[in-house]
């Protein structure tokens, strides 16, 4: 009898143990499901908040154009679109940060090629920009080969498929316009140090997009002409004042006869980049949008990129040549 009671007790303990293990597993899966649902909710919320930041930027750019002369827009760092904004607090906790920048104030890498042929003025400007940043590698020739459609290296420093196919892993030259500055990392022998030094000063816009002298940094302006020093370029930046240059001729008058050899120039911008950074719960979302502001104050979204690390760094301290 006592033996039967002992077996019954063991059976009860086994049942309790099994039920406990099963219940613990069910609770763990339920908690995981709840966390997964909450994470998915935060993902959707962050995405829509980021789109809200993009919509806000479009409205700001439309208002900016209406407040000026739509036929001859002037864009400069003193305008509302360029003003840093405090983060927007979100009801769920977290914040939305929106930043608008002007890629037309950087050297346009795609301008090296014009209608399939090298744009010598832009190539010369890019070489001066590289030298001003103390980058001696022949990236201008290699970028030309990356952009053009043929397989003939440019001069003695160019690089086409025959060089890239020797890499590990092997790949081919792009033979098309760049769509993102990060593609520079694919150039033959491009080092990370050189890329990080160059990245704040370059953009990838359509080849015919002009350089906005009102938003360009002193380093980029110094690359416009042979003999234009960084200190002189800093004076050009200071001469913009709070309203910017009203036309290109006003800017050229400040050069005192220096021969400009560069991509096309302008005092307004057609293209803008918007960085929307959202934090909701444990989720962080960064959306970079490329916008085009066309005639009639219409603003179009040309591209969206979710693979960004956050608000961009300020360009490195410039070294006097």
TIRO-513862 format. One record per residue (C-alpha): x, y, z; residue in one letter. Coordinates in steps of 0.02 Angstrom, whole numbers, padded with zeros to 5 digits, always signed. Layout:
% TIRO-513862
XYZa;...
END
This chain:
% TIRO-513862
+00000+00000+00000x;+00139+00121+00048x;+00228+00074-00113x;+00074+00123-00214x;+00062+00288-00121x;+00245+00322-00161x;+00217+00286-00346x;+00065+00400-00347x;+00165+00539-00267x;+00305+00520-00395x;+00175+00522-00536x;+00098+00681-00467x;+00269+00763-00453x;+00310+00713-00632x;+00145+00784-00695x;+00174+00946-00599x;+00351+00958-00671x;+00291+00928-00848x;+00150+01055-00829x;+00273+01181-00756x;+00395+01159-00902x;+00256+01170-01032x;+00181+01323-00946x;+00351+01407-00939x;+00376+01374-01124x;+00204+01444-01166x;+00237+01600-01061x;+00408+01625-01141x;+00335+01609-01317x;+00194+01728-01271x;+00318+01856-01204x;+00420+01838-01363x;+00264+01861-01467x;+00217+02017-01369x;+00391+02090-01391x;+00389+02047-01576x;+00220+02133-01598x;+00280+02286-01503x;+00438+02292-01609x;+00339+02279-01771x;+00225+02418-01710x;+00376+02528-01671x;+00449+02489-01843x;+00289+02547-01929x;+00276+02699-01816x;+00458+02748-01847x;+00436+02730-02036x;+00282+02841-02040x;+00363+02970-01925x;+00513+02972-02043x;+00396+03000-02191x;+00319+03140-02089x;+00491+03220-02075x;+00510+03207-02263x;+00338+03288-02289x;+00386+03429-02170x;+00545+03461-02269x;+00446+03468-02432x;+00329+03598-02357x;+00476+03703-02295x;+00558+03701-02467x;+00396+03746-02554x;+00368+03893-02436x;+00549+03949-02462x;+00525+03958-02649x;+00360+04052-02634x;+00439+04181-02519x;+00575+04220-02646x;+00577+04237-02835x;+00527+04068-02909x;+00603+04117-03076x;+00775+04153-03001x;+00786+04068-02831x;+00928+04110-02712x;+00969+03979-02581x;+01092+04011-02440x;+01127+03949-02262x;+01031+04093-02184x;+00863+04031-02247x;+00735+03935-02145x;+00767+03768-02231x;+00950+03770-02177x;+00915+03820-01997x;+00946+03680-01869x;+00785+03623-01785x;+00755+03559-01611x;+00696+03377-01603x;+00508+03349-01607x;+00450+03251-01453x;+00338+03102-01492x;+00187+03048-01390x;+00254+02870-01375x;+00420+02935-01309x;+00572+02965-01416x;+00598+03104-01543x;+00600+03151-01726x;+00747+03250-01795x;+00741+03328-01968x;+00889+03405-02059x;+00890+03479-02234x;+01054+03498-02327x;+01104+03556-02500x;+01207+03431-02601x;+01225+03565-02736x;+01350+03649-02621x;+01470+03503-02643x;+01571+03447-02792x;+01461+03342-02906x;+01557+03183-02946x;+01448+03145-03097x;+01499+03311-03178x;+01665+03232-03231x;+01577+03162-03383x;+01473+03268-03502x;+01377+03182-03642x;+01493+03033-03630x;+01653+03137-03641x;+01770+03198-03504x;+01725+03370-03437x;+01901+03440-03423x;+01850+03589-03316x;+01765+03476-03188x;+01910+03352-03193x;+02032+03493-03155x;+01922+03554-03013x;+01912+03379-02938x;+02102+03363-02945x;+02120+03528-02852x;+01993+03471-02722x;+02091+03310-02694x;+02256+03403-02676x;+02176+03528-02558x;+02125+03382-02448x;+02303+03313-02460x;+02245+03162-02560x;+02377+03118-02689x;+02301+02960-02764x;+02241+02979-02947x;+02057+02959-02905x;+02004+03082-03041x;+02063+02967-03181x;+01991+02813-03096x;+01824+02896-03068x;+01818+02947-03252x;+01842+02765-03301x;+01709+02712-03176x;+01585+02833-03255x;+01621+02811-03441x;+01549+02671-03546x;+01711+02611-03629x;+01843+02491-03565x;+01995+02598-03605x;+02091+02664-03453x;+02112+02853-03442x;+02298+02890-03456x;+02422+02794-03352x;+02321+02798-03191x;+02148+02745-03249x;+02067+02579-03206x;+01942+02474-03301x;+01874+02297-03288x;+02044+02215-03310x;+02103+02290-03144x;+01942+02263-03047x;+01928+02081-03102x;+02092+02047-03011x;+02016+02101-02845x;+01954+01978-02713x;+01808+01964-02737x;+01814+02016-02919x;+01694+02147-02989x;+01679+02262-03138x;+01684+02450-03162x;+01514+02535-03145x;+01514+02618-03318x;+01370+02729-03263x;+01334+02880-03154x;+01355+02863-02967x;+01194+02857-02866x;+01275+02870-02695x;+01439+02941-02631x;+01478+02776-02544x;+01512+02700-02716x;+01680+02790-02708x;+01736+02648-02594x;+01737+02536-02749x;+01868+02639-02841x;+02035+02552-02863x;+02143+02573-02706x;+02022+02694-02623x;+02068+02693-02439x;+01943+02719-02299x;+02044+02869-02236x;+02036+02953-02407x;+01851+02915-02423x;+01809+02989-02253x;+01910+03145-02293x;+01827+03170-02462x;+01648+03119-02421x;+01587+03283-02340x;+01635+03383-02495x;+01559+03281-02638x;+01386+03232-02700x;+01307+03124-02836x;+01182+03231-02931x;+01137+03230-03116x;+01289+03279-03219x;+01219+03449-03269x;+01176+03505-03091x;+01273+03666-03053x;+01371+03707-02896x;+01281+03828-02780x;+01413+03955-02728x;+01300+04012-02585x;+01305+03844-02495x;+01476+03780-02548x;+01610+03767-02414x;+01773+03863-02424x;+01864+03704-02471x;+01750+03672-02620x;+01760+03855-02675x;+01950+03847-02666x;+01945+03711-02800x;+01859+03825-02927x;+02016+03905-02995x;+02203+03878-03000x;+02286+03990-02872x;+02130+04015-02766x;+02190+03985-02588x;+02086+03921-02445x;+02102+04086-02352x;+02039+04179-02506x;+01895+04056-02520x;+01852+04088-02338x;+01840+04272-02382x;+01719+04226-02522x;+01612+04135-02395x;+01615+04286-02279x;+01567+04401-02424x;+01404+04305-02445x;+01339+04390-02289x;+01167+04346-02225x;+01081+04353-02394x;+01203+04262-02507x;+01259+04312-02681x;+01109+04371-02782x;+01182+04311-02948x;+01335+04220-03015x;+01411+04380-03085x;+01417+04454-02909x;+01516+04303-02853x;+01635+04306-03001x;+01669+04491-02969x;+01746+04440-02802x;+01877+04332-02890x;+01970+04483-02960x;+02007+04407-03129x;+02046+04228-03077x;+01998+04108-03216x;+01863+03990-03153x;+01886+03811-03213x;+01747+03707-03140x;+01574+03635-03161x;+01431+03757-03193x;+01391+03884-03056x;+01227+03946-02982x;+01160+04041-02831x;+01007+03930-02805x;+00978+03744-02787x;+00861+03619-02866x;+00910+03466-02763x;+00904+03442-02575x;+00936+03300-02453x;+00828+03269-02300x;+00884+03164-02154x;+00742+03107-02041x;+00802+03018-01883x;+00669+02937-01773x;+00683+02848-01606x;+00527+02757-01542x;+00541+02635-01398x;+00693+02530-01434x;+00680+02563-01621x;+00787+02689-01715x;+00751+02731-01897x;+00852+02844-02012x;+00782+02894-02182x;+00880+02996-02308x;+00773+03070-02447x;+00836+03156-02604x;+00714+03290-02660x;+00701+03392-02819x;+00616+03561-02812x;+00554+03599-02987x;+00475+03754-03062x;+00307+03795-02988x;+00364+03749-02812x;+00329+03564-02841x;+00443+03452-02738x;+00473+03273-02794x;+00552+03128-02702x;+00689+03057-02812x;+00760+02926-02694x;+00747+02857-02518x;+00884+02768-02423x;+00862+02678-02257x;+01044+02626-02239x;+01108+02782-02154x;+01194+02801-01987x;+01114+02962-01926x;+01147+03148-01935x;+01304+03177-02040x;+01466+03234-01964x;+01530+03411-01988x;+01672+03416-02117x;+01843+03390-02041x;+01946+03541-01994x;+02022+03609-02152x;+02210+03620-02169x;+02288+03774-02243x;+02382+03731-02405x;
END
